[in-house]
């Protein structure tokens, strides 16, 4: 804050609030100055915030969060206030300006996100728990996958398993995409029934203590065709090559290039239509971006996904994804779910 | 647009995009001018948007959405462009300004939301489907609730049931709050085991075709205490009074007052710590707000929730919630889940 010439920070992003204060509710903000740390919420969260939020003065009011902050003079004595430009809407910004008239507001980007990018041991423990539940859910759901089962039944089974295993929730909407639907990288589970010969992409994760896992495996229903095995092999080798190459200190785009080059060399370059991966933690997609355009340096202690894929319209797709912790010279793969092509 | 002096609208909110174009993906924008309607997304959604988006020219590019819109000159010939102030972050706003330099940008509020507030028959059919699944899930989960079962097992069962019944997903994170946890209006399901004598608040919903249901029932595990029955009766009567009073054309705060007055008259006024309800549709919380401060007029054809509650720290809580369609002189309750106190 001092380096940026700010007297105060106004934080409103819920994942960032949770990271900073422990609050898991749906409405809150936090003001940090050199002398004060204050948390604001509404009466639905009086009891909950008392349990969750430590080390902050708590102010609860049924009025709007900004109004409450103003009435309680939480920014008094401040002139220059930083706010989370990527999370404050233009409408909220106008409200802030109206309510706190004479203050000067300065957009900040990635302030908490930068701090949250390198994980400590407590955070890694939660990530490992989430990953373990997700890996177990994959092994479990193999027993459910067979011809005639709807994609959404498979998705329901995954969610049920993860929740009963202690996950707070699915980290994102489970993708189950069989046969030609596998060519849609972000297909939701549909009522389509699985058929013998389908490749099925399963992409799911769960959240534990606010930290999310993200796993993709592609399995064959019955015997995989020669073409399916070929494509699977290309993705598997590209994924393994990227895992072998990943470490802190390298440029994100250089890691992306490892997988992209391998897939292009096999002749499938135009079918790898998304980036290699993304940071993982208090958000399912967080920094760093691991794309062909990302000049960011990967940092030791970050957790990222490595998830190349090939998507062929009319045929289907293959994607294999692991979550890894970046070390100085290599990375550690958190997932234990098998990577060979499983024919169920 | 003409009334507001706008040459173009730039829409970026995903629920609004879905409402307008049918697109269900996670990245898109749409430009509407007097002569063009263009939808923009990235290559992950090439096939999906071809299936989903009708009546719009489609532009797909791996670059940022605003960059793609600029490169394809989608705003050429425009001077005055409206954007969704409540959904565009301050950072996105700065990006827009940088990329589209000389254009003049005008914040709009609730433009699509206003149109989406009154439901047509197709929308009501989807809402009814979502409500039916949720009601069925409630009846089903009564068989699961018993002493010793964890809240999160109950939540998992609800999710599993709804998904298998055809819901796209839970409309929001299921609340299962037993005993003293019922005093936290937004308690997540925890690993707490249900105990004989608990009141348990169940608050959940699901999404069908983009439209969400939202149901709350409170049940007793075993025999309810006299105090529990008393409080339940107060909430039930307040809820019934508000349902009986609701219609299009009245002020939202007047409807809130019906339930609030009933609860206050019984001596529990200070324990009803949230608003009476909210609009329901393409978002779980949408306009109108039905609160003590909302001067908005309720509109015939809107769907709202009516959900008073009483929350007593150290004891627990009761909330009863139905989804209703507002008619000109009355409302129609969509839910069929029983409202009497069930002792399971």
Interface residues (C-beta under 8 A of the other chain):
Chain A: X24 X25 X26 X42 X43 X44 X45 X46 X47 X48 X62 X83 X85 X86 X87 X88 X89 X90 X91 X93 X94 X107 X109 X152 X153 X155 X156 X157 X159 X160 X163 X164 X166 X168 X169 X173 X183 X184 X185 X186 X187 X188 X191 X273 X274 X313
Chain B: X24 X25 X26 X42 X43 X44 X45 X46 X47 X48 X62 X83 X85 X86 X87 X88 X89 X90 X91 X93 X94 X107 X109 X152 X153 X155 X156 X157 X159 X160 X163 X164 X166 X168 X169 X173 X183 X184 X185 X186 X187 X188 X191 X273 X274 X313
